C-alpha cells in the first residue's frame, strides 16, 4: 500500500512541476501537495542539510554526500521510500546521522526530493 502512495505523490509532483495541473490555489490536492513539499523541505533542511545540498542549486557541504537534486542519478526514485523505511540508504559518508521518520514525514520527504529531480 505504501508503494501506491509514493506513486500517487510522484505523479502529483510530476503534474504540478510540468505545468499540466492548472488548478487554482484553493484546490485541496494542490494545497496538500504544497504543504507536503514545504514540510519535506523543512525536514531535509533540518536533518540532512549539514551534509547534503537540499535545494535546487546548492552544493553539498560534505564532499561525499550527493545533493538531493541528483539522487535519481544514484538511486531509483520509485524505490526511495522503501529504502528509507527499511534503513537501506547506503551512505558514502560514515558520519551520516540516524534519522527515523514517521510515515507522514517520509511521504513529505519523498515528495520534496522527487520535486527536485530534473
OpenMM code with the backbone's topology and positions (N, CA, C; nanometers):
from openmm import Vec3, app, unit

residues = "UNK UNK UNK UNK UNK UNK UNK UNK UNK UNK UNK UNK UNK UNK UNK UNK UNK UNK UNK UNK UNK UNK UNK UNK UNK UNK UNK UNK UNK UNK UNK UNK UNK UNK UNK UNK UNK UNK UNK UNK UNK UNK UNK UNK UNK UNK UNK UNK UNK UNK UNK UNK UNK UNK UNK UNK UNK UNK UNK UNK UNK UNK UNK UNK UNK UNK UNK UNK UNK UNK UNK UNK UNK UNK UNK UNK UNK UNK UNK UNK UNK UNK UNK UNK UNK UNK UNK UNK UNK UNK UNK UNK UNK UNK UNK UNK UNK UNK UNK UNK UNK UNK UNK UNK UNK UNK UNK UNK UNK UNK UNK UNK UNK UNK UNK UNK UNK UNK".split()
positions = [
    Vec3(0.0823, -0.1189, 0.0000),
    Vec3(0.0000, 0.0000, 0.0000),
    Vec3(0.0866, 0.1251, 0.0000),
    Vec3(0.2022, 0.1217, 0.0680),
    Vec3(0.2908, 0.2381, 0.0745),
    Vec3(0.3459, 0.2709, -0.0634),
    Vec3(0.3757, 0.1688, -0.1459),
    Vec3(0.4261, 0.1954, -0.2798),
    Vec3(0.3242, 0.2725, -0.3621),
    Vec3(0.1974, 0.2408, -0.3456),
    Vec3(0.0922, 0.3110, -0.4179),
    Vec3(0.0913, 0.4580, -0.3793),
    Vec3(0.1071, 0.4886, -0.2498),
    Vec3(0.1047, 0.6285, -0.2075),
    Vec3(0.2228, 0.7043, -0.2658),
    Vec3(0.3387, 0.6423, -0.2760),
    Vec3(0.4542, 0.7080, -0.3363),
    Vec3(0.4284, 0.7351, -0.4833),
    Vec3(0.3701, 0.6383, -0.5537),
    Vec3(0.3405, 0.6594, -0.6958),
    Vec3(0.2426, 0.7742, -0.7136),
    Vec3(0.1437, 0.7843, -0.6250),
    Vec3(0.0491, 0.8949, -0.6334),
    Vec3(0.1174, 1.0272, -0.6058),
    Vec3(0.2042, 1.0315, -0.5055),
    Vec3(0.2779, 1.1543, -0.4743),
    Vec3(0.3675, 1.1924, -0.5905),
    Vec3(0.4413, 1.0961, -0.6454),
    Vec3(0.5304, 1.1253, -0.7569),
    Vec3(0.4523, 1.1709, -0.8795),
    Vec3(0.3362, 1.1121, -0.9042),
    Vec3(0.2525, 1.1552, -1.0162),
    Vec3(0.2051, 1.2981, -0.9947),
    Vec3(0.1603, 1.3291, -0.8742),
    Vec3(0.1144, 1.4650, -0.8449),
    Vec3(0.2272, 1.5654, -0.8601),
    Vec3(0.3461, 1.5302, -0.8102),
    Vec3(0.4612, 1.6199, -0.8232),
    Vec3(0.4941, 1.6409, -0.9702),
    Vec3(0.4911, 1.5357, -1.0492),
    Vec3(0.5190, 1.5466, -1.1919),
    Vec3(0.4184, 1.6374, -1.2606),
    Vec3(0.2915, 1.6205, -1.2302),
    Vec3(0.1881, 1.7042, -1.2915),
    Vec3(0.2055, 1.8505, -1.2538),
    Vec3(0.2319, 1.8772, -1.1277),
    Vec3(0.2471, 2.0150, -1.0835),
    Vec3(0.3708, 2.0786, -1.1441),
    Vec3(0.4832, 2.0084, -1.1391),
    Vec3(0.6069, 2.0686, -1.1883),
    Vec3(0.6126, 2.0759, -1.3394),
    Vec3(0.5358, 1.9956, -1.4103),
    Vec3(0.5374, 2.0019, -1.5563),
    Vec3(0.4367, 2.1023, -1.6116),
    Vec3(0.3604, 2.1658, -1.5256),
    Vec3(0.2656, 2.2666, -1.5706),
    Vec3(0.1350, 2.2092, -1.6237),
    Vec3(0.1099, 2.0805, -1.6033),
    Vec3(-0.0119, 2.0191, -1.6531),
    Vec3(-0.1280, 2.0304, -1.5547),
    Vec3(-0.1018, 2.0772, -1.4370),
    Vec3(-0.2010, 2.0847, -1.3312),
    Vec3(-0.2337, 2.2316, -1.3099),
    Vec3(-0.3428, 2.2798, -1.3691),
    Vec3(-0.3739, 2.4221, -1.3681),
    Vec3(-0.4806, 2.4603, -1.2661),
    Vec3(-0.4943, 2.3855, -1.1613),
    Vec3(-0.5969, 2.4160, -1.0625),
    Vec3(-0.5595, 2.5417, -0.9851),
    Vec3(-0.6586, 2.6063, -0.9298),
    Vec3(-0.6328, 2.7268, -0.8516),
    Vec3(-0.5686, 2.6887, -0.7195),
    Vec3(-0.5149, 2.7886, -0.6508),
    Vec3(-0.4520, 2.7656, -0.5218),
    Vec3(-0.5499, 2.7116, -0.4187),
    Vec3(-0.6803, 2.7245, -0.4414),
    Vec3(-0.7804, 2.6759, -0.3473),
    Vec3(-0.8056, 2.5263, -0.3628),
    Vec3(-0.7496, 2.4654, -0.4666),
    Vec3(-0.7683, 2.3228, -0.4899),
    Vec3(-0.7067, 2.2448, -0.3736),
    Vec3(-0.7842, 2.1576, -0.3068),
    Vec3(-0.7312, 2.0874, -0.1900),
    Vec3(-0.6145, 1.9941, -0.2211),
    Vec3(-0.6116, 1.9336, -0.3397),
    Vec3(-0.4995, 1.8448, -0.3751),
    Vec3(-0.3716, 1.9264, -0.3883),
    Vec3(-0.3814, 2.0370, -0.4592),
    Vec3(-0.2635, 2.1223, -0.4775),
    Vec3(-0.2192, 2.1829, -0.3443),
    Vec3(-0.3143, 2.2234, -0.2616),
    Vec3(-0.2812, 2.2797, -0.1307),
    Vec3(-0.2105, 2.1768, -0.0436),
    Vec3(-0.2592, 2.0518, -0.0451),
    Vec3(-0.1953, 1.9465, 0.0346),
    Vec3(-0.0560, 1.9161, -0.0183),
    Vec3(-0.0404, 1.9115, -0.1502),
    Vec3(0.0902, 1.8853, -0.2090),
    Vec3(0.1880, 1.9958, -0.1704),
    Vec3(0.1440, 2.1197, -0.1759),
    Vec3(0.2289, 2.2318, -0.1374),
    Vec3(0.2698, 2.2202, 0.0095),
    Vec3(0.1748, 2.1817, 0.0945),
    Vec3(0.2024, 2.1636, 0.2372),
    Vec3(0.3032, 2.0503, 0.2579),
    Vec3(0.2847, 1.9385, 0.1860),
    Vec3(0.3774, 1.8251, 0.1962),
    Vec3(0.5175, 1.8632, 0.1491),
    Vec3(0.5258, 1.9361, 0.0378),
    Vec3(0.6562, 1.9768, -0.0144),
    Vec3(0.7274, 2.0688, 0.0844),
    Vec3(0.6531, 2.1608, 0.1448),
    Vec3(0.7122, 2.2516, 0.2424),
    Vec3(0.7591, 2.1753, 0.3658),
    Vec3(0.6763, 2.0817, 0.4122),
    Vec3(0.7147, 2.0003, 0.5283),
    Vec3(0.8376, 1.9160, 0.4962),
    Vec3(0.8421, 1.8568, 0.3763),
    Vec3(0.9576, 1.7777, 0.3356),
    Vec3(1.0839, 1.8617, 0.3275),
    Vec3(1.0706, 1.9824, 0.2720),
    Vec3(1.1861, 2.0739, 0.2621),
    Vec3(1.2379, 2.1058, 0.4015),
    Vec3(1.1487, 2.1377, 0.4935),
    Vec3(1.1901, 2.1707, 0.6297),
    Vec3(1.2594, 2.0520, 0.6977),
    Vec3(1.2057, 1.9328, 0.6775),
    Vec3(1.2657, 1.8135, 0.7376),
    Vec3(1.4058, 1.7872, 0.6850),
    Vec3(1.4239, 1.7974, 0.5525),
    Vec3(1.5574, 1.7693, 0.4990),
    Vec3(1.6554, 1.8812, 0.5306),
    Vec3(1.6086, 2.0052, 0.5364),
    Vec3(1.6985, 2.1140, 0.5760),
    Vec3(1.7498, 2.0914, 0.7178),
    Vec3(1.6596, 2.0513, 0.8079),
    Vec3(1.6951, 2.0309, 0.9480),
    Vec3(1.7809, 1.9060, 0.9690),
    Vec3(1.7436, 1.7955, 0.9045),
    Vec3(1.8070, 1.6663, 0.9336),
    Vec3(1.9166, 1.6263, 0.8364),
    Vec3(1.9208, 1.6870, 0.7189),
    Vec3(2.0133, 1.6422, 0.6153),
    Vec3(2.1031, 1.7539, 0.5611),
    Vec3(2.0637, 1.8778, 0.5861),
    Vec3(2.1310, 1.9921, 0.5258),
    Vec3(2.2732, 2.0159, 0.5712),
    Vec3(2.3144, 1.9585, 0.6839),
    Vec3(2.4539, 1.9754, 0.7264),
    Vec3(2.5499, 1.9023, 0.6331),
    Vec3(2.5010, 1.8003, 0.5645),
    Vec3(2.5864, 1.7223, 0.4745),
    Vec3(2.5451, 1.7356, 0.3277),
    Vec3(2.4149, 1.7337, 0.3011),
    Vec3(2.3637, 1.7307, 0.1638),
    Vec3(2.3179, 1.8680, 0.1167),
    Vec3(2.3378, 1.8945, -0.0115),
    Vec3(2.2706, 2.0066, -0.0748),
    Vec3(2.1250, 1.9672, -0.0870),
    Vec3(2.0356, 2.0436, -0.0266),
    Vec3(1.8956, 2.0049, -0.0229),
    Vec3(1.8064, 2.0956, -0.1072),
    Vec3(1.8649, 2.1922, -0.1750),
    Vec3(1.7875, 2.2835, -0.2577),
    Vec3(1.8062, 2.2539, -0.4055),
    Vec3(1.7590, 2.3467, -0.4872),
    Vec3(1.7646, 2.3285, -0.6325),
    Vec3(1.9034, 2.3492, -0.6902),
    Vec3(1.9895, 2.4261, -0.6228),
    Vec3(2.1201, 2.4573, -0.6815),
    Vec3(2.2368, 2.4466, -0.5845),
    Vec3(2.2130, 2.4293, -0.4557),
    Vec3(2.3223, 2.4339, -0.3592),
    Vec3(2.4108, 2.3095, -0.3649),
    Vec3(2.5368, 2.3302, -0.3330),
    Vec3(2.6330, 2.2205, -0.3256),
    Vec3(2.6215, 2.1539, -0.1887),
    Vec3(2.6644, 2.0298, -0.1815),
    Vec3(2.6645, 1.9593, -0.0534),
    Vec3(2.7833, 2.0051, 0.0295),
    Vec3(2.7608, 2.0427, 0.1553),
    Vec3(2.8723, 2.0807, 0.2423),
    Vec3(2.9707, 1.9654, 0.2658),
    Vec3(2.9206, 1.8423, 0.2620),
    Vec3(3.0048, 1.7232, 0.2828),
    Vec3(3.0386, 1.6668, 0.1450),
    Vec3(3.1644, 1.6514, 0.1170),
    Vec3(3.2088, 1.6095, -0.0166),
    Vec3(3.1515, 1.4756, -0.0611),
    Vec3(3.1269, 1.3846, 0.0316),
    Vec3(3.0784, 1.2505, -0.0035),
    Vec3(2.9264, 1.2396, -0.0082),
    Vec3(2.8566, 1.3462, 0.0238),
    Vec3(2.7100, 1.3421, 0.0289),
    Vec3(2.6536, 1.4048, -0.0985),
    Vec3(2.5809, 1.3274, -0.1795),
    Vec3(2.5277, 1.3843, -0.3035),
    Vec3(2.4179, 1.4870, -0.2757),
    Vec3(2.4101, 1.5914, -0.3580),
    Vec3(2.2964, 1.6830, -0.3458),
    Vec3(2.1670, 1.6063, -0.3736),
    Vec3(2.0618, 1.6395, -0.3033),
    Vec3(1.9356, 1.5678, -0.3188),
    Vec3(1.8790, 1.5787, -0.4593),
    Vec3(1.9071, 1.6880, -0.5298),
    Vec3(1.8533, 1.7031, -0.6654),
    Vec3(1.9157, 1.6027, -0.7622),
    Vec3(2.0248, 1.5376, -0.7210),
    Vec3(2.0926, 1.4396, -0.8057),
    Vec3(2.0709, 1.2958, -0.7583),
    Vec3(1.9868, 1.2754, -0.6584),
    Vec3(1.9684, 1.1402, -0.6044),
    Vec3(1.9181, 1.0417, -0.7093),
    Vec3(1.8371, 1.0872, -0.8033),
    Vec3(1.7854, 0.9941, -0.9046),
    Vec3(1.8959, 0.9443, -0.9966),
    Vec3(2.0113, 1.0101, -0.9974),
    Vec3(2.1268, 0.9615, -1.0734),
    Vec3(2.1925, 0.8417, -1.0042),
    Vec3(2.1687, 0.8298, -0.8734),
    Vec3(2.2338, 0.7262, -0.7929),
    Vec3(2.1376, 0.6192, -0.7433),
    Vec3(2.0076, 0.6515, -0.7417),
    Vec3(1.9121, 0.5625, -0.6776),
    Vec3(1.7777, 0.5751, -0.7472),
    Vec3(1.7101, 0.4652, -0.7790),
    Vec3(1.5776, 0.4752, -0.8431),
    Vec3(1.4773, 0.5416, -0.7490),
    Vec3(1.4153, 0.6481, -0.7942),
    Vec3(1.3230, 0.7232, -0.7094),
    Vec3(1.2042, 0.6393, -0.6633),
    Vec3(1.1576, 0.5463, -0.7460),
    Vec3(1.0422, 0.4657, -0.7059),
    Vec3(1.0757, 0.3689, -0.5933),
    Vec3(1.2035, 0.3482, -0.5656),
    Vec3(1.2443, 0.2594, -0.4573),
    Vec3(1.2924, 0.3366, -0.3344),
    Vec3(1.2909, 0.4686, -0.3422),
    Vec3(1.3480, 0.5501, -0.2350),
    Vec3(1.2718, 0.5376, -0.1038),
    Vec3(1.1391, 0.5406, -0.1084),
    Vec3(1.0624, 0.5320, 0.0159),
    Vec3(1.0882, 0.4006, 0.0877),
    Vec3(1.0843, 0.2919, 0.0149),
    Vec3(1.1075, 0.1612, 0.0771),
    Vec3(1.2474, 0.1538, 0.1367),
    Vec3(1.3448, 0.2081, 0.0659),
    Vec3(1.4822, 0.2062, 0.1160),
    Vec3(1.4958, 0.2901, 0.2430),
    Vec3(1.4317, 0.4073, 0.2465),
    Vec3(1.4333, 0.4887, 0.3683),
    Vec3(1.3676, 0.4134, 0.4831),
    Vec3(1.2519, 0.3566, 0.4577),
    Vec3(1.1761, 0.2881, 0.5623),
    Vec3(1.2505, 0.1664, 0.6155),
    Vec3(1.3208, 0.0966, 0.5274),
    Vec3(1.3932, -0.0235, 0.5679),
    Vec3(1.5348, 0.0051, 0.6169),
    Vec3(1.5768, 0.1312, 0.6115),
    Vec3(1.7121, 0.1655, 0.6535),
    Vec3(1.8173, 0.1198, 0.5550),
    Vec3(1.7795, 0.1090, 0.4260),
    Vec3(1.8743, 0.0616, 0.3254),
    Vec3(1.9354, 0.1752, 0.2435),
    Vec3(1.9388, 0.2945, 0.2975),
    Vec3(2.0079, 0.4035, 0.2297),
    Vec3(2.1542, 0.3900, 0.2690),
    Vec3(2.2357, 0.3560, 0.1718),
    Vec3(2.3770, 0.3369, 0.1996),
    Vec3(2.4492, 0.4689, 0.1838),
    Vec3(2.5222, 0.5036, 0.2853),
    Vec3(2.5869, 0.6332, 0.2914),
    Vec3(2.7307, 0.6245, 0.2442),
    Vec3(2.7697, 0.7225, 0.1650),
    Vec3(2.9091, 0.7343, 0.1253),
    Vec3(2.9904, 0.8043, 0.2320),
    Vec3(2.9219, 0.8550, 0.3331),
    Vec3(2.9921, 0.9193, 0.4441),
    Vec3(2.9508, 0.8514, 0.5739),
    Vec3(3.0472, 0.7910, 0.6421),
    Vec3(3.0171, 0.7092, 0.7609),
    Vec3(2.9624, 0.7890, 0.8788),
    Vec3(2.9736, 0.9211, 0.8733),
    Vec3(2.9251, 1.0021, 0.9843),
    Vec3(2.7804, 1.0478, 0.9650),
    Vec3(2.7083, 0.9851, 0.8707),
    Vec3(2.5692, 1.0207, 0.8469),
    Vec3(2.4868, 0.9858, 0.9707),
    Vec3(2.4161, 1.0850, 1.0279),
    Vec3(2.3382, 1.0562, 1.1489),
    Vec3(2.2136, 0.9743, 1.1177),
    Vec3(2.1647, 0.9053, 1.2173),
    Vec3(2.0420, 0.8279, 1.2019),
    Vec3(1.9230, 0.9219, 1.2124),
    Vec3(1.8271, 0.9027, 1.1239),
    Vec3(1.7037, 0.9808, 1.1283),
    Vec3(1.5892, 0.8851, 1.1029),
    Vec3(1.4992, 0.8749, 1.1983),
    Vec3(1.3831, 0.7879, 1.1844),
    Vec3(1.2613, 0.8770, 1.1640),
    Vec3(1.1953, 0.8591, 1.0502),
    Vec3(1.0808, 0.9426, 1.0140),
    Vec3(0.9507, 0.8653, 1.0313),
    Vec3(0.8455, 0.9374, 1.0650),
    Vec3(0.7122, 0.8792, 1.0668),
    Vec3(0.6694, 0.8558, 0.9214),
    Vec3(0.5683, 0.7749, 0.8978),
    Vec3(0.5202, 0.7564, 0.7600),
    Vec3(0.4799, 0.8882, 0.6930),
    Vec3(0.4181, 0.9782, 0.7675),
    Vec3(0.3781, 1.1071, 0.7111),
    Vec3(0.5002, 1.1912, 0.6753),
    Vec3(0.6009, 1.1922, 0.7644),
    Vec3(0.7238, 1.2654, 0.7357),
    Vec3(0.7939, 1.2057, 0.6145),
    Vec3(0.7947, 1.0744, 0.6073),
    Vec3(0.8578, 1.0054, 0.4955),
    Vec3(0.7909, 1.0425, 0.3639),
    Vec3(0.6588, 1.0474, 0.3614),
    Vec3(0.5871, 1.0887, 0.2406),
    Vec3(0.6262, 1.2307, 0.1997),
    Vec3(0.6355, 1.3199, 0.2985),
    Vec3(0.6721, 1.4589, 0.2698),
    Vec3(0.8153, 1.4687, 0.2184),
    Vec3(0.9069, 1.3928, 0.2780),
    Vec3(1.0470, 1.3934, 0.2341),
    Vec3(1.0583, 1.3419, 0.0915),
    Vec3(0.9924, 1.2316, 0.0625),
    Vec3(0.9971, 1.1728, -0.0717),
    Vec3(0.9372, 1.2693, -0.1742),
    Vec3(0.8245, 1.3314, -0.1391),
    Vec3(0.7624, 1.4277, -0.2307),
    Vec3(0.8574, 1.5431, -0.2591),
    Vec3(0.9239, 1.5937, -0.1556),
    Vec3(1.0171, 1.7053, -0.1753),
    Vec3(1.1363, 1.6627, -0.2611),
    Vec3(1.1973, 1.5488, -0.2296),
    Vec3(1.3114, 1.5016, -0.3077),
    Vec3(1.2713, 1.4790, -0.4524),
    Vec3(1.1541, 1.4195, -0.4741),
    Vec3(1.1068, 1.3961, -0.6107),
    Vec3(1.0871, 1.5275, -0.6850),
    Vec3(1.0444, 1.6318, -0.6147),
    Vec3(1.0221, 1.7610, -0.6804),
    Vec3(1.1526, 1.8248, -0.7269),
    Vec3(1.2646, 1.7838, -0.6699),
    Vec3(1.3954, 1.8394, -0.7074),
    Vec3(1.4577, 1.7723, -0.8294),
    Vec3(1.4082, 1.6543, -0.8646),
    Vec3(1.4703, 1.5777, -0.9728),
    Vec3(1.4446, 1.6427, -1.1079),
    Vec3(1.5473, 1.6422, -1.1931),
    Vec3(1.5386, 1.7075, -1.3238),
    Vec3(1.4565, 1.6329, -1.4250),
] * unit.nanometer
topology = app.Topology()
chain = topology.addChain("A")
for resn in residues:
    res = topology.addResidue(resn, chain)
    for name in ("N", "CA", "C"):
        topology.addAtom(name, app.Element.getBySymbol(name[0]), res)
